[in-house]
Amino acid sequence: MSITSELIIKLKGTIDIKREYSCNELEKIITDIYEHVYNNKKYKIKSKREPTNYNIFVKKHYSILHKMYPFLSRGLIMRQCGIMWRTAKENSIDPFEWDFYSI
C-alpha cells in the first residue's frame, strides 16, 4: 500500500465530518498522520547511484568533442563517445589513459 493511500485511510478515520476545523487544525492533523505513516513505513529516500566509468568517460569527452565540433548534434557526439569507449576496450587500452585526439 502506498503512503498516500494509507494517509487517506487514516485521515478518513480521524476527521469528523460534522465538525468545523480551522485551516491550522487540519494542517496539524494531516501533518501528524503523515509523520506517523511515514515513520511506520520507514520509507527510504533513494540515494543517487554512483556514476559508472562510462558515465565519467562521457562526461569528460563530451565537452571536449563539443568544443572541437560545435556543429555536431548531441546524438552524433554521444555516438562518437561510444565509438571511442568501444575502441579502447576492444584494444585492451584504458579509455582514461588513451589520447584520442592526437592524429
C-alpha positions, 0 to 999 in steps of 0.5 A, a space after each residue: 500500500 502506498 503512503 498516500 493511500 494509507 494517509 487517506 485511510 487514516 485521515 478518513 478515520 480521524 476527521 469528523 465530518 460534522 465538525 468545523 476545523 480551522 485551516 491550522 487544525 487540519 494542517 496539524 492533523 494531516 501533518 501528524 498522520 503523515 509523520 506517523 505513516 511515514 515513520 511506520 513505513 520507514 520509507 527510504 529516500 533513494 540515494 543517487 547511484 554512483 556514476 559508472 566509468 562510462 558515465 565519467 568517460 562521457 562526461 569528460 569527452 563530451 565537452 571536449 568533442 563539443 568544443 572541437 565540433 560545435 556543429 555536431 548534434 548531441 546524438 552524433 557526439 554521444 555516438 562518437 563517445 561510444 565509438 571511442 569507449 568501444 575502441 579502447 576496450 576492444 584494444 585492451 587500452 584504458 579509455 582514461 589513459 588513451 589520447 584520442 585526439 592526437 592524429 
